[in-house]
Each structure stands twice: as C-alpha cells, then as structure tokens.
Amino acid sequence: MGGNRKHLQSLLGKAKVFEKQKKYDEAVEMISEITVCYPNFLPAVIEKAKIHMQNGEWDQAVETS
C-alpha cells in the first residue's frame, strides 16, 4: 500500500500544479485518474468539482458533486 499511497499523493500534487498554472483540463485529467484508481477517495471528487467551478464549468461541477 505504501507505493499506492505515494502514487496517490503524486497524482494529487500534479493536479494541484496544473490547477495553479490554470491548466484546468490537465488538472481534471489527473483527478479523473485518481477517481478511477481510488473510487472511494472522496477528496479527489471534491477537488474535481472545485476545478470545474474555477474553470466556469458549472454543469460539470454540479454533475461531479
């Protein structure tokens, strides 16, 4: 599990970097990868909704929520 945990943290980190760079599509892609690999990890779903809101994609944000 240690390796998987590290992978999760690296994906979250990459998503945050893309978010800070305003590369929202890439950030959502990273978060989507997390939600596929870790479907019960709710913080990823919350982050995905927040990124959609920052990008003005309100319908996507509501759907994700």
C-alpha positions as a printed NumPy array, in Angstrom:
array([[  0.   ,   0.   ,   0.   ],
       [  2.92 ,   2.363,   0.57 ],
       [  3.641,   2.53 ,  -3.155],
       [ -0.007,   3.144,  -3.985],
       [ -0.216,   5.876,  -1.355],
       [  2.792,   7.595,  -2.9  ],
       [  1.204,   7.323,  -6.328],
       [ -1.97 ,   8.913,  -4.985],
       [ -0.021,  11.78 ,  -3.448],
       [  1.968,  12.354,  -6.656],
       [ -1.209,  12.485,  -8.753],
       [ -2.756,  14.957,  -6.302],
       [  0.392,  17.059,  -6.455],
       [  0.412,  17.091, -10.248],
       [ -3.24 ,  18.102, -10.28 ],
       [ -2.514,  20.999,  -7.895],
       [  0.386,  22.193, -10.062],
       [ -1.836,  22.167, -13.153],
       [ -4.545,  23.978, -11.194],
       [ -2.12 ,  26.72 , -10.099],
       [ -0.964,  27.083, -13.71 ],
       [ -4.632,  27.423, -14.755],
       [ -4.337,  24.279, -16.874],
       [ -7.727,  23.06 , -15.756],
       [ -8.173,  20.339, -18.369],
       [ -4.916,  18.679, -17.316],
       [ -5.853,  19.035, -13.634],
       [ -9.218,  17.363, -14.237],
       [ -7.451,  14.591, -16.139],
       [ -5.19 ,  13.897, -13.138],
       [ -8.127,  13.946, -10.736],
       [-10.092,  11.649, -13.039],
       [ -7.215,   9.179, -12.947],
       [ -7.345,   9.27 ,  -9.152],
       [-11.098,   8.666,  -9.091],
       [-10.67 ,   5.638, -11.364],
       [ -7.802,   4.152,  -9.326],
       [ -9.25 ,   5.116,  -5.931],
       [-13.063,   5.288,  -6.316],
       [-13.669,   5.656,  -2.557],
       [-11.267,   8.595,  -2.145],
       [-13.767,  11.438,  -1.751],
       [-11.26 ,  14.344,  -1.543],
       [-10.491,  13.747,  -5.233],
       [-14.159,  14.172,  -6.136],
       [-14.298,  17.41 ,  -4.154],
       [-11.159,  18.713,  -5.875],
       [-12.615,  17.822,  -9.264],
       [-15.771,  19.821,  -8.521],
       [-13.675,  22.793,  -7.334],
       [-11.589,  22.738, -10.509],
       [-14.726,  22.708, -12.644],
       [-16.012,  25.737, -10.7  ],
       [-12.74 ,  27.615, -11.178],
       [-12.977,  26.939, -14.893],
       [-16.581,  28.159, -15.017],
       [-17.923,  24.717, -15.931],
       [-20.933,  24.908, -13.633],
       [-22.852,  21.989, -15.134],
       [-19.812,  19.74 , -14.751],
       [-19.313,  20.924, -11.175],
       [-22.914,  20.093, -10.287],
       [-22.671,  16.711, -12.014],
       [-19.443,  15.882, -10.168],
       [-20.958,  16.911,  -6.859]])
